[in-house]
Amino acid sequence: MRLIFASIFLAALAGCSIQDNRPDYEYPAGSEVKGADWPDLAVTSELEAAGSNVQERAQTNQAEADRLAARARALRARADRLRRQVGN
């Protein structure tokens, strides 16, 4: 009984198509990509080195951003002190 039900189900499923739901849509033809169109593969060690360089640059950039933020805080504090002196 299960075999009959499964085969009926599969036959009904095979008759269904997504193209039946959208008759006005033009489906693209199959891909014509050949082997020469694919990009060259990169060496894993080169990818790892590139990743470590990015990480080092990110750490350097973060340190510079921290120094810049500290400098901005110092300048704001100085500006506040000067405003208070001029206001007195």
N, C-alpha and C positions, 0 to 999 in steps of 0.2 A: 504494500500500500504506500509506504514511504517512497519507494522507487518510482511509482507511477506519479505521485504528487510532485516529487522533485523534477521529473522529466517534463511534466506539464508546465511547471513553474519556469524551468529553464527555457522551454520552447516559447512561452509567452514573453519572457524577458528578452530573448533574442529578437523577437519581433518589434520591440520598442527601440526607438532611436531619438536622440536629442534633436535631430533635424526635423522630426515630425512636429515638435513643439514650436519651432520657429521657421516656418516656411519662407518668410520674406528675407531672412538673413542669408547672405552669401558666405558660405564657409570657405576658408582659404585652402588652397591646394597644399599638398604635402611639402615638407621642407626639402629644398634642393641643396642644402649645405653639403659640401664635400670636405674631405680631409684637409685640403690645403687652406680652407677658410678658417679652421680652428686655430686659436692662439697657441704659441709655443708654451710648453710646460716650463715652469721655473724650478730651479734646484732648491731643495728644502733648506739647505744651509744658508743660501742667499736670503731666503724669506725670513729665516730666524734672525740673521744679522740685521736685516732691515727693521724687523720688529724691535730688536734691542736698541737700535739707534733712535727709533721713535720714542722709546721709553726714556732713554737718556735725555733727549731733547725736551721731553715733557717735564722731567724733573728739573732741568735747567730753567725752563720757562716758568715753572711754578716758583722756583727760588727768586727769579727776577721779579715776578709779580708780587711776591711777598715783600721784597725790598721796596718796590714802588709803592705798595700800599702803606708801608711804614713811613716812607718819605711823605706821602700825602697826608697821613695823620699828623706828622710833625709840622707840616706847613699849615694845616688847618688850626692846630693849637697855637702856632705863632701868630696867625692872622687874628685869632680870637684875643690873644694877649694885646696885640697892637690896637685892636678896636677898643678894648677896655681902656688902654692908656690914652687914646685920643678922646674918648668919651669923658674922661675925668677932667 
